Amino acid sequence: MRNVKNIIRHELIGVPCEVVDAANKDQIGIKGTIIDETTKTVTIGNGVYKTVPKKGTKFRMRLDKTAVVEGNELVGRPENRIQKKIKKW
């Protein structure tokens, strides 16, 4: 089950999200549902599709709770992210 603790290791397609910080300031505020994901980008759709790079971007994702996820943690092939170890403090 997807939740804020393990979102990095799960499929992102279908997750509602918003760009809260980005290297390209024009991308801040893009809201919608994640439609597609590649190694380095996420496509967010809300009537219009916008492709946003993962690197250097922070996403607010809504699941059981709201979480802010660093895009740098998401960079990589989606199928390989399942095997990624989550850092524990």
PDB file of N, CA, C and O in Angstrom:
ATOM      1  N   MET A   1       0.832  -1.181   0.000  1.00  0.00           N
ATOM      2  CA  MET A   1       0.000   0.000   0.000  1.00  0.00           C
ATOM      3  C   MET A   1       0.880   1.248   0.000  1.00  0.00           C
ATOM      4  O   MET A   1       1.853   1.328   0.749  1.00  0.00           O
ATOM      5  N   ARG A   2       0.538   2.205  -0.830  1.00  0.00           N
ATOM      6  CA  ARG A   2       1.301   3.448  -0.887  1.00  0.00           C
ATOM      7  C   ARG A   2       0.948   4.328   0.305  1.00  0.00           C
ATOM      8  O   ARG A   2      -0.225   4.526   0.621  1.00  0.00           O
ATOM      9  N   ASN A   3       1.969   4.847   0.956  1.00  0.00           N
ATOM     10  CA  ASN A   3       1.765   5.854   1.991  1.00  0.00           C
ATOM     11  C   ASN A   3       2.971   6.783   1.986  1.00  0.00           C
ATOM     12  O   ASN A   3       3.907   6.585   1.211  1.00  0.00           O
ATOM     13  N   VAL A   4       2.951   7.800   2.853  1.00  0.00           N
ATOM     14  CA  VAL A   4       4.017   8.803   2.811  1.00  0.00           C
ATOM     15  C   VAL A   4       5.373   8.237   3.205  1.00  0.00           C
ATOM     16  O   VAL A   4       6.399   8.807   2.833  1.00  0.00           O
ATOM     17  N   LYS A   5       5.411   7.148   3.936  1.00  0.00           N
ATOM     18  CA  LYS A   5       6.690   6.577   4.363  1.00  0.00           C
ATOM     19  C   LYS A   5       7.385   5.796   3.248  1.00  0.00           C
ATOM     20  O   LYS A   5       8.612   5.690   3.240  1.00  0.00           O
ATOM     21  N   ASN A   6       6.617   5.253   2.313  1.00  0.00           N
ATOM     22  CA  ASN A   6       7.232   4.401   1.293  1.00  0.00           C
ATOM     23  C   ASN A   6       6.944   4.853  -0.141  1.00  0.00           C
ATOM     24  O   ASN A   6       7.109   4.062  -1.070  1.00  0.00           O
ATOM     25  N   ILE A   7       6.527   6.078  -0.340  1.00  0.00           N
ATOM     26  CA  ILE A   7       6.166   6.545  -1.683  1.00  0.00           C
ATOM     27  C   ILE A   7       7.347   6.476  -2.642  1.00  0.00           C
ATOM     28  O   ILE A   7       7.152   6.271  -3.840  1.00  0.00           O
ATOM     29  N   ILE A   8       8.559   6.641  -2.145  1.00  0.00           N
ATOM     30  CA  ILE A   8       9.738   6.612  -3.010  1.00  0.00           C
ATOM     31  C   ILE A   8       9.889   5.245  -3.679  1.00  0.00           C
ATOM     32  O   ILE A   8      10.447   5.150  -4.771  1.00  0.00           O
ATOM     33  N   ARG A   9       9.403   4.207  -3.041  1.00  0.00           N
ATOM     34  CA  ARG A   9       9.569   2.852  -3.566  1.00  0.00           C
ATOM     35  C   ARG A   9       8.358   2.347  -4.344  1.00  0.00           C
ATOM     36  O   ARG A   9       8.313   1.170  -4.703  1.00  0.00           O
ATOM     37  N   HIS A  10       7.382   3.202  -4.611  1.00  0.00           N
ATOM     38  CA  HIS A  10       6.165   2.746  -5.279  1.00  0.00           C
ATOM     39  C   HIS A  10       5.923   3.451  -6.601  1.00  0.00           C
ATOM     40  O   HIS A  10       6.603   4.417  -6.946  1.00  0.00           O
ATOM     41  N   GLU A  11       4.957   2.954  -7.318  1.00  0.00           N
ATOM     42  CA  GLU A  11       4.508   3.541  -8.582  1.00  0.00           C
ATOM     43  C   GLU A  11       3.900   4.915  -8.301  1.00  0.00           C
ATOM     44  O   GLU A  11       3.084   5.060  -7.391  1.00  0.00           O
ATOM     45  N   LEU A  12       4.295   5.917  -9.078  1.00  0.00           N
ATOM     46  CA  LEU A  12       3.803   7.272  -8.874  1.00  0.00           C
ATOM     47  C   LEU A  12       2.612   7.611  -9.759  1.00  0.00           C
ATOM     48  O   LEU A  12       1.897   8.573  -9.478  1.00  0.00           O
ATOM     49  N   ILE A  13       2.383   6.855 -10.807  1.00  0.00           N
ATOM     50  CA  ILE A  13       1.288   7.163 -11.723  1.00  0.00           C
ATOM     51  C   ILE A  13      -0.041   7.079 -10.969  1.00  0.00           C
ATOM     52  O   ILE A  13      -0.343   6.085 -10.308  1.00  0.00           O
ATOM     53  N   GLY A  14      -0.824   8.156 -11.090  1.00  0.00           N
ATOM     54  CA  GLY A  14      -2.117   8.228 -10.418  1.00  0.00           C
ATOM     55  C   GLY A  14      -2.098   8.998  -9.116  1.00  0.00           C
ATOM     56  O   GLY A  14      -3.151   9.213  -8.515  1.00  0.00           O
ATOM     57  N   VAL A  15      -0.927   9.420  -8.664  1.00  0.00           N
ATOM     58  CA  VAL A  15      -0.812  10.148  -7.401  1.00  0.00           C
ATOM     59  C   VAL A  15      -1.045  11.643  -7.651  1.00  0.00           C
ATOM     60  O   VAL A  15      -0.405  12.219  -8.531  1.00  0.00           O
ATOM     61  N   PRO A  16      -1.949  12.285  -6.893  1.00  0.00           N
ATOM     62  CA  PRO A  16      -2.130  13.728  -7.018  1.00  0.00           C
ATOM     63  C   PRO A  16      -0.897  14.450  -6.474  1.00  0.00           C
ATOM     64  O   PRO A  16      -0.389  14.099  -5.409  1.00  0.00           O
ATOM     65  N   CYS A  17      -0.418  15.457  -7.204  1.00  0.00           N
ATOM     66  CA  CYS A  17       0.774  16.157  -6.744  1.00  0.00           C
ATOM     67  C   CYS A  17       0.765  17.612  -7.181  1.00  0.00           C
ATOM     68  O   CYS A  17      -0.029  18.029  -8.024  1.00  0.00           O
ATOM     69  N   GLU A  18       1.679  18.373  -6.577  1.00  0.00           N
ATOM     70  CA  GLU A  18       1.875  19.782  -6.896  1.00  0.00           C
ATOM     71  C   GLU A  18       3.363  20.071  -6.819  1.00  0.00           C
ATOM     72  O   GLU A  18       4.047  19.546  -5.940  1.00  0.00           O
ATOM     73  N   VAL A  19       3.873  20.890  -7.717  1.00  0.00           N
ATOM     74  CA  VAL A  19       5.273  21.304  -7.684  1.00  0.00           C
ATOM     75  C   VAL A  19       5.372  22.478  -6.713  1.00  0.00           C
ATOM     76  O   VAL A  19       4.757  23.521  -6.934  1.00  0.00           O
ATOM     77  N   VAL A  20       6.153  22.308  -5.626  1.00  0.00           N
ATOM     78  CA  VAL A  20       6.277  23.371  -4.627  1.00  0.00           C
ATOM     79  C   VAL A  20       7.590  24.131  -4.732  1.00  0.00           C
ATOM     80  O   VAL A  20       7.693  25.249  -4.226  1.00  0.00           O
ATOM     81  N   ASP A  21       8.597  23.550  -5.378  1.00  0.00           N
ATOM     82  CA  ASP A  21       9.868  24.235  -5.599  1.00  0.00           C
ATOM     83  C   ASP A  21      10.529  23.596  -6.813  1.00  0.00           C
ATOM     84  O   ASP A  21      10.454  22.384  -7.011  1.00  0.00           O
ATOM     85  N   ALA A  22      11.178  24.431  -7.623  1.00  0.00           N
ATOM     86  CA  ALA A  22      11.817  23.913  -8.836  1.00  0.00           C
ATOM     87  C   ALA A  22      12.920  24.853  -9.276  1.00  0.00           C
ATOM     88  O   ALA A  22      12.900  26.045  -8.966  1.00  0.00           O
ATOM     89  N   ALA A  23      13.884  24.307 -10.000  1.00  0.00           N
ATOM     90  CA  ALA A  23      14.952  25.126 -10.559  1.00  0.00           C
ATOM     91  C   ALA A  23      14.365  26.130 -11.551  1.00  0.00           C
ATOM     92  O   ALA A  23      14.815  27.274 -11.614  1.00  0.00           O
ATOM     93  N   ASN A  24      13.369  25.712 -12.321  1.00  0.00           N
ATOM     94  CA  ASN A  24      12.649  26.599 -13.233  1.00  0.00           C
ATOM     95  C   ASN A  24      11.429  27.130 -12.479  1.00  0.00           C
ATOM     96  O   ASN A  24      10.462  26.398 -12.271  1.00  0.00           O
ATOM     97  N   LYS A  25      11.473  28.382 -12.075  1.00  0.00           N
ATOM     98  CA  LYS A  25      10.417  28.959 -11.238  1.00  0.00           C
ATOM     99  C   LYS A  25       9.056  28.995 -11.933  1.00  0.00           C
ATOM    100  O   LYS A  25       8.032  29.114 -11.260  1.00  0.00           O
ATOM    101  N   ASP A  26       9.020  28.897 -13.260  1.00  0.00           N
ATOM    102  CA  ASP A  26       7.749  28.853 -13.984  1.00  0.00           C
ATOM    103  C   ASP A  26       6.987  27.557 -13.716  1.00  0.00           C
ATOM    104  O   ASP A  26       5.782  27.491 -13.956  1.00  0.00           O
ATOM    105  N   GLN A  27       7.667  26.535 -13.226  1.00  0.00           N
ATOM    106  CA  GLN A  27       7.021  25.250 -12.974  1.00  0.00           C
ATOM    107  C   GLN A  27       6.406  25.163 -11.584  1.00  0.00           C
ATOM    108  O   GLN A  27       5.634  24.244 -11.312  1.00  0.00           O
ATOM    109  N   ILE A  28       6.732  26.095 -10.704  1.00  0.00           N
ATOM    110  CA  ILE A  28       6.160  26.082  -9.359  1.00  0.00           C
ATOM    111  C   ILE A  28       4.659  26.326  -9.463  1.00  0.00           C
ATOM    112  O   ILE A  28       4.212  27.233 -10.165  1.00  0.00           O
ATOM    113  N   GLY A  29       3.895  25.512  -8.762  1.00  0.00           N
ATOM    114  CA  GLY A  29       2.445  25.658  -8.761  1.00  0.00           C
ATOM    115  C   GLY A  29       1.721  24.733  -9.720  1.00  0.00           C
ATOM    116  O   GLY A  29       0.490  24.706  -9.726  1.00  0.00           O
ATOM    117  N   ILE A  30       2.446  23.973 -10.533  1.00  0.00           N
ATOM    118  CA  ILE A  30       1.792  23.012 -11.430  1.00  0.00           C
ATOM    119  C   ILE A  30       1.132  21.941 -10.564  1.00  0.00           C
ATOM    120  O   ILE A  30       1.787  21.316  -9.731  1.00  0.00           O
ATOM    121  N   LYS A  31      -0.176  21.734 -10.770  1.00  0.00           N
ATOM    122  CA  LYS A  31      -0.938  20.765  -9.981  1.00  0.00           C
ATOM    123  C   LYS A  31      -1.617  19.779 -10.911  1.00  0.00           C
ATOM    124  O   LYS A  31      -1.917  20.090 -12.064  1.00  0.00           O
ATOM    125  N   GLY A  32      -1.851  18.594 -10.394  1.00  0.00           N
ATOM    126  CA  GLY A  32      -2.577  17.592 -11.161  1.00  0.00           C
ATOM    127  C   GLY A  32      -2.227  16.197 -10.701  1.00  0.00           C
ATOM    128  O   GLY A  32      -1.705  16.000  -9.604  1.00  0.00           O
ATOM    129  N   THR A  33      -2.518  15.239 -11.545  1.00  0.00           N
ATOM    130  CA  THR A  33      -2.238  13.839 -11.269  1.00  0.00           C
ATOM    131  C   THR A  33      -1.066  13.398 -12.130  1.00  0.00           C
ATOM    132  O   THR A  33      -0.963  13.784 -13.295  1.00  0.00           O
ATOM    133  N   ILE A  34      -0.188  12.594 -11.557  1.00  0.00           N
ATOM    134  CA  ILE A  34       0.951  12.092 -12.324  1.00  0.00           C
ATOM    135  C   ILE A  34       0.427  11.118 -13.376  1.00  0.00           C
ATOM    136  O   ILE A  34      -0.190  10.103 -13.055  1.00  0.00           O
ATOM    137  N   ILE A  35       0.688  11.451 -14.637  1.00  0.00           N
ATOM    138  CA  ILE A  35       0.192  10.679 -15.771  1.00  0.00           C
ATOM    139  C   ILE A  35       1.244   9.702 -16.283  1.00  0.00           C
ATOM    140  O   ILE A  35       0.916   8.584 -16.680  1.00  0.00           O
ATOM    141  N   ASP A  36       2.516  10.126 -16.273  1.00  0.00           N
ATOM    142  CA  ASP A  36       3.596   9.300 -16.805  1.00  0.00           C
ATOM    143  C   ASP A  36       4.868   9.616 -16.040  1.00  0.00           C
ATOM    144  O   ASP A  36       5.008  10.689 -15.453  1.00  0.00           O
ATOM    145  N   GLU A  37       5.788   8.670 -16.055  1.00  0.00           N
ATOM    146  CA  GLU A  37       7.061   8.836 -15.357  1.00  0.00           C
ATOM    147  C   GLU A  37       8.159   8.193 -16.188  1.00  0.00           C
ATOM    148  O   GLU A  37       8.009   7.075 -16.680  1.00  0.00           O
ATOM    149  N   THR A  38       9.269   8.914 -16.338  1.00  0.00           N
ATOM    150  CA  THR A  38      10.448   8.363 -16.988  1.00  0.00           C
ATOM    151  C   THR A  38      11.596   8.427 -15.992  1.00  0.00           C
ATOM    152  O   THR A  38      11.390   8.754 -14.823  1.00  0.00           O
ATOM    153  N   THR A  39      12.794   8.119 -16.448  1.00  0.00           N
ATOM    154  CA  THR A  39      13.959   8.135 -15.569  1.00  0.00           C
ATOM    155  C   THR A  39      14.187   9.508 -14.951  1.00  0.00           C
ATOM    156  O   THR A  39      14.498   9.613 -13.764  1.00  0.00           O
ATOM    157  N   LYS A  40      14.032  10.557 -15.749  1.00  0.00           N
ATOM    158  CA  LYS A  40      14.369  11.897 -15.273  1.00  0.00           C
ATOM    159  C   LYS A  40      13.200  12.867 -15.208  1.00  0.00           C
ATOM    160  O   LYS A  40      13.370  13.993 -14.740  1.00  0.00           O
ATOM    161  N   THR A  41      12.013  12.464 -15.664  1.00  0.00           N
ATOM    162  CA  THR A  41      10.887  13.394 -15.688  1.00  0.00           C
ATOM    163  C   THR A  41       9.604  12.768 -15.162  1.00  0.00           C
ATOM    164  O   THR A  41       9.464  11.548 -15.076  1.00  0.00           O
ATOM    165  N   VAL A  42       8.668  13.658 -14.813  1.00  0.00           N
ATOM    166  CA  VAL A  42       7.321  13.275 -14.415  1.00  0.00           C
ATOM    167  C   VAL A  42       6.369  14.115 -15.260  1.00  0.00           C
ATOM    168  O   VAL A  42       6.583  15.318 -15.411  1.00  0.00           O
ATOM    169  N   THR A  43       5.330  13.510 -15.808  1.00  0.00           N
ATOM    170  CA  THR A  43       4.317  14.251 -16.550  1.00  0.00           C
ATOM    171  C   THR A  43       3.093  14.391 -15.665  1.00  0.00           C
ATOM    172  O   THR A  43       2.532  13.402 -15.194  1.00  0.00           O
ATOM    173  N   ILE A  44       2.682  15.648 -15.443  1.00  0.00           N
ATOM    174  CA  ILE A  44       1.546  15.958 -14.583  1.00  0.00           C
ATOM    175  C   ILE A  44       0.412  16.447 -15.471  1.00  0.00           C
ATOM    176  O   ILE A  44       0.607  17.329 -16.307  1.00  0.00           O
ATOM    177  N   GLY A  45      -0.765  15.875 -15.289  1.00  0.00           N
ATOM    178  CA  GLY A  45      -1.904  16.246 -16.115  1.00  0.00           C
ATOM    179  C   GLY A  45      -3.058  16.772 -15.297  1.00  0.00           C
ATOM    180  O   GLY A  45      -3.404  16.224 -14.251  1.00  0.00           O
ATOM    181  N   ASN A  46      -3.651  17.854 -15.794  1.00  0.00           N
ATOM    182  CA  ASN A  46      -4.857  18.426 -15.213  1.00  0.00           C
ATOM    183  C   ASN A  46      -5.565  19.163 -16.350  1.00  0.00           C
ATOM    184  O   ASN A  46      -5.745  20.380 -16.298  1.00  0.00           O
ATOM    185  N   GLY A  47      -5.960  18.416 -17.364  1.00  0.00           N
ATOM    186  CA  GLY A  47      -6.498  19.019 -18.573  1.00  0.00           C
ATOM    187  C   GLY A  47      -5.392  19.313 -19.578  1.00  0.00           C
ATOM    188  O   GLY A  47      -5.573  19.117 -20.780  1.00  0.00           O
ATOM    189  N   VAL A  48      -4.254  19.779 -19.090  1.00  0.00           N
ATOM    190  CA  VAL A  48      -3.065  20.058 -19.903  1.00  0.00           C
ATOM    191  C   VAL A  48      -1.924  19.248 -19.304  1.00  0.00           C
ATOM    192  O   VAL A  48      -1.784  19.182 -18.083  1.00  0.00           O
ATOM    193  N   TYR A  49      -1.110  18.635 -20.151  1.00  0.00           N
ATOM    194  CA  TYR A  49       0.018  17.841 -19.664  1.00  0.00           C
ATOM    195  C   TYR A  49       1.271  18.698 -19.596  1.00  0.00           C
ATOM    196  O   TYR A  49       1.619  19.382 -20.559  1.00  0.00           O
ATOM    197  N   LYS A  50       1.951  18.656 -18.445  1.00  0.00           N
ATOM    198  CA  LYS A  50       3.214  19.368 -18.252  1.00  0.00           C
ATOM    199  C   LYS A  50       4.270  18.353 -17.838  1.00  0.00           C
ATOM    200  O   LYS A  50       4.036  17.542 -16.942  1.00  0.00           O
ATOM    201  N   THR A  51       5.422  18.393 -18.481  1.00  0.00           N
ATOM    202  CA  THR A  51       6.529  17.510 -18.133  1.00  0.00           C
ATOM    203  C   THR A  51       7.511  18.290 -17.282  1.00  0.00           C
ATOM    204  O   THR A  51       7.979  19.358 -17.678  1.00  0.00           O
ATOM    205  N   VAL A  52       7.821  17.752 -16.107  1.00  0.00           N
ATOM    206  CA  VAL A  52       8.665  18.418 -15.120  1.00  0.00           C
ATOM    207  C   VAL A  52       9.858  17.517 -14.818  1.00  0.00           C
ATOM    208  O   VAL A  52       9.677  16.318 -14.608  1.00  0.00           O
ATOM    209  N   PRO A  53      11.078  18.067 -14.791  1.00  0.00           N
ATOM    210  CA  PRO A  53      12.228  17.234 -14.417  1.00  0.00           C
ATOM    211  C   PRO A  53      12.163  16.878 -12.933  1.00  0.00           C
ATOM    212  O   PRO A  53      11.694  17.672 -12.117  1.00  0.00           O
ATOM    213  N   LYS A  54      12.630  15.696 -12.593  1.00  0.00           N
ATOM    214  CA  LYS A  54      12.661  15.280 -11.193  1.00  0.00           C
ATOM    215  C   LYS A  54      13.780  15.984 -10.439  1.00  0.00           C
ATOM    216  O   LYS A  54      13.593  16.432  -9.308  1.00  0.00           O
ATOM    217  N   LYS A  55      14.949  16.077 -11.076  1.00  0.00           N
ATOM    218  CA  LYS A  55      16.122  16.646 -10.419  1.00  0.00           C
ATOM    219  C   LYS A  55      15.904  18.135 -10.130  1.00  0.00           C
ATOM    220  O   LYS A  55      15.538  18.902 -11.020  1.00  0.00           O
ATOM    221  N   GLY A  56      16.132  18.525  -8.887  1.00  0.00           N
ATOM    222  CA  GLY A  56      16.015  19.921  -8.496  1.00  0.00           C
ATOM    223  C   GLY A  56      14.592  20.382  -8.242  1.00  0.00           C
ATOM    224  O   GLY A  56      14.346  21.585  -8.146  1.00  0.00           O
ATOM    225  N   THR A  57      13.651  19.456  -8.131  1.00  0.00           N
ATOM    226  CA  THR A  57      12.240  19.800  -7.944  1.00  0.00           C
ATOM    227  C   THR A  57      11.712  19.146  -6.677  1.00  0.00           C
ATOM    228  O   THR A  57      12.083  18.018  -6.350  1.00  0.00           O
ATOM    229  N   LYS A  58      10.838  19.862  -5.958  1.00  0.00           N
ATOM    230  CA  LYS A  58      10.152  19.298  -4.796  1.00  0.00           C
ATOM    231  C   LYS A  58       8.682  19.146  -5.146  1.00  0.00           C
ATOM    232  O   LYS A  58       8.058  20.060  -5.683  1.00  0.00           O
ATOM    233  N   PHE A  59       8.143  17.978  -4.835  1.00  0.00           N
ATOM    234  CA  PHE A  59       6.746  17.670  -5.127  1.00  0.00           C
ATOM    235  C   PHE A  59       5.978  17.482  -3.827  1.00  0.00           C
ATOM    236  O   PHE A  59       6.469  16.826  -2.908  1.00  0.00           O
ATOM    237  N   ARG A  60       4.778  18.050  -3.740  1.00  0.00           N
ATOM    238  CA  ARG A  60       3.870  17.765  -2.630  1.00  0.00           C
ATOM    239  C   ARG A  60       2.900  16.716  -3.140  1.00  0.00           C
ATOM    240  O   ARG A  60       2.134  16.970  -4.070  1.00  0.00           O
ATOM    241  N   MET A  61       2.931  15.530  -2.529  1.00  0.00           N
ATOM    242  CA  MET A  61       2.085  14.424  -2.967  1.00  0.00           C
ATOM    243  C   MET A  61       1.063  14.116  -1.889  1.00  0.00           C
ATOM    244  O   MET A  61       1.366  14.144  -0.696  1.00  0.00           O
ATOM    245  N   ARG A  62      -0.161  13.822  -2.330  1.00  0.00           N
ATOM    246  CA  ARG A  62      -1.242  13.523  -1.403  1.00  0.00           C
ATOM    247  C   ARG A  62      -1.602  12.053  -1.480  1.00  0.00           C
ATOM    248  O   ARG A  62      -2.038  11.557  -2.519  1.00  0.00           O
ATOM    249  N   LEU A  63      -1.415  11.373  -0.375  1.00  0.00           N
ATOM    250  CA  LEU A  63      -1.798   9.961  -0.267  1.00  0.00           C
ATOM    251  C   LEU A  63      -2.706   9.850   0.947  1.00  0.00           C
ATOM    252  O   LEU A  63      -3.757  10.490   0.985  1.00  0.00           O
ATOM    253  N   ASP A  64      -2.324   9.049   1.941  1.00  0.00           N
ATOM    254  CA  ASP A  64      -3.081   9.018   3.184  1.00  0.00           C
ATOM    255  C   ASP A  64      -2.877  10.325   3.948  1.00  0.00           C
ATOM    256  O   ASP A  64      -3.754  10.754   4.698  1.00  0.00           O
ATOM    257  N   LYS A  65      -1.727  10.949   3.758  1.00  0.00           N
ATOM    258  CA  LYS A  65      -1.385  12.270   4.288  1.00  0.00           C
ATOM    259  C   LYS A  65      -0.662  13.006   3.171  1.00  0.00           C
ATOM    260  O   LYS A  65      -0.455  12.457   2.089  1.00  0.00           O
ATOM    261  N   THR A  66      -0.280  14.244   3.436  1.00  0.00           N
ATOM    262  CA  THR A  66       0.476  15.011   2.451  1.00  0.00           C
ATOM    263  C   THR A  66       1.955  14.908   2.778  1.00  0.00           C
ATOM    264  O   THR A  66       2.346  15.011   3.941  1.00  0.00           O
ATOM    265  N   ALA A  67       2.775  14.705   1.759  1.00  0.00           N
ATOM    266  CA  ALA A  67       4.222  14.612   1.949  1.00  0.00           C
ATOM    267  C   ALA A  67       4.921  15.432   0.877  1.00  0.00           C
ATOM    268  O   ALA A  67       4.482  15.481  -0.272  1.00  0.00           O
ATOM    269  N   VAL A  68       6.023  16.081   1.270  1.00  0.00           N
ATOM    270  CA  VAL A  68       6.868  16.781   0.307  1.00  0.00           C
ATOM    271  C   VAL A  68       8.030  15.854  -0.005  1.00  0.00           C
ATOM    272  O   VAL A  68       8.756  15.425   0.892  1.00  0.00           O
ATOM    273  N   VAL A  69       8.201  15.548  -1.291  1.00  0.00           N
ATOM    274  CA  VAL A  69       9.216  14.595  -1.730  1.00  0.00           C
ATOM    275  C   VAL A  69      10.232  15.323  -2.599  1.00  0.00           C
ATOM    276  O   VAL A  69       9.867  16.052  -3.521  1.00  0.00           O
ATOM    277  N   GLU A  70      11.506  15.119  -2.298  1.00  0.00           N
ATOM    278  CA  GLU A  70      12.584  15.669  -3.122  1.00  0.00           C
ATOM    279  C   GLU A  70      12.645  14.886  -4.431  1.00  0.00           C
ATOM    280  O   GLU A  70      12.711  13.657  -4.426  1.00  0.00           O
ATOM    281  N   GLY A  71      12.622  15.597  -5.529  1.00  0.00           N
ATOM    282  CA  GLY A  71      12.701  14.947  -6.832  1.00  0.00           C
ATOM    283  C   GLY A  71      13.989  14.173  -7.032  1.00  0.00           C
ATOM    284  O   GLY A  71      14.012  13.179  -7.758  1.00  0.00           O
ATOM    285  N   ASN A  72      15.073  14.626  -6.384  1.00  0.00           N
ATOM    286  CA  ASN A  72      16.356  13.923  -6.501  1.00  0.00           C
ATOM    287  C   ASN A  72      16.252  12.487  -5.990  1.00  0.00           C
ATOM    288  O   ASN A  72      16.974  11.609  -6.462  1.00  0.00           O
ATOM    289  N   GLU A  73      15.360  12.242  -5.031  1.00  0.00           N
ATOM    290  CA  GLU A  73      15.150  10.885  -4.508  1.00  0.00           C
ATOM    291  C   GLU A  73      14.418  10.001  -5.521  1.00  0.00           C
ATOM    292  O   GLU A  73      14.476   8.774  -5.440  1.00  0.00           O
ATOM    293  N   LEU A  74      13.734  10.629  -6.468  1.00  0.00           N
ATOM    294  CA  LEU A  74      12.931   9.889  -7.439  1.00  0.00           C
ATOM    295  C   LEU A  74      13.656   9.617  -8.747  1.00  0.00           C
ATOM    296  O   LEU A  74      13.171   8.845  -9.574  1.00  0.00           O
ATOM    297  N   VAL A  75      14.824  10.249  -8.947  1.00  0.00           N
ATOM    298  CA  VAL A  75      15.556  10.082 -10.204  1.00  0.00           C
ATOM    299  C   VAL A  75      15.985   8.629 -10.361  1.00  0.00           C
ATOM    300  O   VAL A  75      16.543   8.032  -9.440  1.00  0.00           O
ATOM    301  N   GLY A  76      15.725   8.078 -11.512  1.00  0.00           N
ATOM    302  CA  GLY A  76      16.080   6.695 -11.803  1.00  0.00           C
ATOM    303  C   GLY A  76      14.913   5.990 -12.465  1.00  0.00           C
ATOM    304  O   GLY A  76      13.797   6.508 -12.502  1.00  0.00           O
ATOM    305  N   ARG A  77      15.177   4.827 -12.976  1.00  0.00           N
ATOM    306  CA  ARG A  77      14.129   4.057 -13.636  1.00  0.00           C
ATOM    307  C   ARG A  77      13.075   3.646 -12.615  1.00  0.00           C
ATOM    308  O   ARG A  77      13.419   3.139 -11.546  1.00  0.00           O
ATOM    309  N   PRO A  78      11.813   3.853 -12.923  1.00  0.00           N
ATOM    310  CA  PRO A  78      10.752   3.515 -11.968  1.00  0.00           C
ATOM    311  C   PRO A  78      10.804   2.064 -11.498  1.00  0.00           C
ATOM    312  O   PRO A  78      10.548   1.779 -10.329  1.00  0.00           O
ATOM    313  N   GLU A  79      11.134   1.155 -12.402  1.00  0.00           N
ATOM    314  CA  GLU A  79      11.162  -0.261 -12.007  1.00  0.00           C
ATOM    315  C   GLU A  79      12.335  -0.590 -11.087  1.00  0.00           C
ATOM    316  O   GLU A  79      12.285  -1.588 -10.368  1.00  0.00           O
ATOM    317  N   ASN A  80      13.384   0.223 -11.094  1.00  0.00           N
ATOM    318  CA  ASN A  80      14.522  -0.005 -10.197  1.00  0.00           C
ATOM    319  C   ASN A  80      14.329   0.665  -8.844  1.00  0.00           C
ATOM    320  O   ASN A  80      14.990   0.303  -7.870  1.00  0.00           O
ATOM    321  N   ARG A  81      13.438   1.629  -8.780  1.00  0.00           N
ATOM    322  CA  ARG A  81      13.217   2.343  -7.525  1.00  0.00           C
ATOM    323  C   ARG A  81      12.607   1.432  -6.460  1.00  0.00           C
ATOM    324  O   ARG A  81      12.759   1.693  -5.266  1.00  0.00           O
ATOM    325  N   ILE A  82      11.927   0.384  -6.870  1.00  0.00           N
ATOM    326  CA  ILE A  82      11.331  -0.562  -5.929  1.00  0.00           C
ATOM    327  C   ILE A  82      12.404  -1.194  -5.051  1.00  0.00           C
ATOM    328  O   ILE A  82      12.156  -1.483  -3.881  1.00  0.00           O
ATOM    329  N   GLN A  83      13.595  -1.410  -5.608  1.00  0.00           N
ATOM    330  CA  GLN A  83      14.684  -2.050  -4.877  1.00  0.00           C
ATOM    331  C   GLN A  83      15.484  -1.065  -4.031  1.00  0.00           C
ATOM    332  O   GLN A  83      16.352  -1.476  -3.262  1.00  0.00           O
ATOM    333  N   LYS A  84      15.201   0.221  -4.164  1.00  0.00           N
ATOM    334  CA  LYS A  84      15.969   1.256  -3.482  1.00  0.00           C
ATOM    335  C   LYS A  84      15.763   1.177  -1.972  1.00  0.00           C
ATOM    336  O   LYS A  84      14.645   0.991  -1.492  1.00  0.00           O
ATOM    337  N   LYS A  85      16.838   1.318  -1.250  1.00  0.00           N
ATOM    338  CA  LYS A  85      16.762   1.305   0.208  1.00  0.00           C
ATOM    339  C   LYS A  85      16.375   2.692   0.696  1.00  0.00           C
ATOM    340  O   LYS A  85      16.874   3.699   0.195  1.00  0.00           O
ATOM    341  N   ILE A  86      15.490   2.735   1.667  1.00  0.00           N
ATOM    342  CA  ILE A  86      15.059   3.998   2.252  1.00  0.00           C
ATOM    343  C   ILE A  86      15.951   4.299   3.443  1.00  0.00           C
ATOM    344  O   ILE A  86      16.154   3.449   4.310  1.00  0.00           O
ATOM    345  N   LYS A  87      16.488   5.526   3.480  1.00  0.00           N
ATOM    346  CA  LYS A  87      17.354   5.921   4.591  1.00  0.00           C
ATOM    347  C   LYS A  87      16.525   6.070   5.858  1.00  0.00           C
ATOM    348  O   LYS A  87      15.459   6.686   5.847  1.00  0.00           O
ATOM    349  N   LYS A  88      17.022   5.503   6.941  1.00  0.00           N
ATOM    350  CA  LYS A  88      16.357   5.633   8.242  1.00  0.00           C
ATOM    351  C   LYS A  88      17.253   6.451   9.148  1.00  0.00           C
ATOM    352  O   LYS A  88      18.462   6.226   9.205  1.00  0.00           O
ATOM    353  N   TRP A  89      16.678   7.377   9.839  1.00  0.00           N
ATOM    354  CA  TRP A  89      17.455   8.270  10.713  1.00  0.00           C
ATOM    355  C   TRP A  89      17.654   7.656  12.060  1.00  0.00           C
ATOM    356  O   TRP A  89      18.284   8.260  12.927  1.00  0.00           O
TER     357      TRP A  89
END
